[in-house]
Amino acid sequence: MPKGPQGQKRPADVIGNAVHIAKIATGEIEETHLKQPAKRKSGLAGASARKKSLTAEERSEIAKLAAEKRWKQ
């Protein structure tokens, strides 16, 4: 069975997918979602850990390179 963008199981054929959508619409099954707040919390933890491990000069250089690439486009 194919998987959706968040890893949920999806029917492979058109009719099976239509039945799946109808079941979601009628409330027979609930659509599964990935926990986005958990991803954000993990990203913030990684960002703070990186901030602690880099010096001010290194952070400044990274920011300059990022701004340069943004303005280059």
C-alpha positions in Angstrom: 0.0 0.0 0.0 1.5 3.4 -0.9 2.2 6.0 1.7 1.2 9.6 1.8 3.5 12.6 2.4 3.4 12.1 6.2 3.8 8.3 6.0 0.1 7.4 6.3 -1.2 4.5 4.4 -3.1 5.4 1.2 -5.0 3.2 -1.3 -3.2 2.5 -4.6 -6.2 2.7 -6.9 -8.6 5.6 -7.7 -11.8 3.9 -6.3 -10.1 2.8 -3.1 -8.8 6.4 -2.6 -12.4 7.7 -3.2 -13.8 5.3 -0.6 -11.0 6.3 1.8 -11.9 10.0 1.4 -15.6 9.3 1.8 -14.9 7.5 5.1 -12.9 10.5 6.3 -15.7 12.9 5.3 -18.3 10.8 7.1 -16.2 10.4 10.2 -15.9 6.6 10.0 -12.1 7.0 10.2 -9.9 9.9 11.3 -7.3 11.3 9.0 -3.9 10.8 10.5 -1.5 13.7 10.9 2.1 13.9 11.8 2.8 15.8 15.0 4.0 19.1 13.7 4.6 20.7 17.1 7.0 17.9 18.0 9.0 18.7 14.8 9.2 22.4 15.7 10.2 21.6 19.3 13.0 19.4 18.0 14.1 22.0 15.5 14.2 24.7 18.2 16.3 22.4 20.5 18.8 21.8 17.7 19.0 25.5 16.9 19.7 26.4 20.5 22.4 23.7 20.8 24.0 25.0 17.6 23.9 28.5 18.9 25.7 27.4 22.1 28.4 25.5 20.1 29.2 28.3 17.6 31.2 31.5 18.4 29.7 34.9 17.6 32.1 35.2 14.6 31.1 31.9 13.2 27.4 32.8 13.5 28.0 36.1 11.8 29.9 34.5 8.9 27.0 32.0 8.4 24.5 34.8 8.5 26.5 36.8 5.9 26.7 33.9 3.6 23.0 33.2 3.9 22.1 36.9 3.2 24.5 36.9 0.2 22.8 33.8 -1.3 19.3 35.3 -0.7 20.2 38.5 -2.4 22.0 36.8 -5.2 18.7 35.2 -6.4 
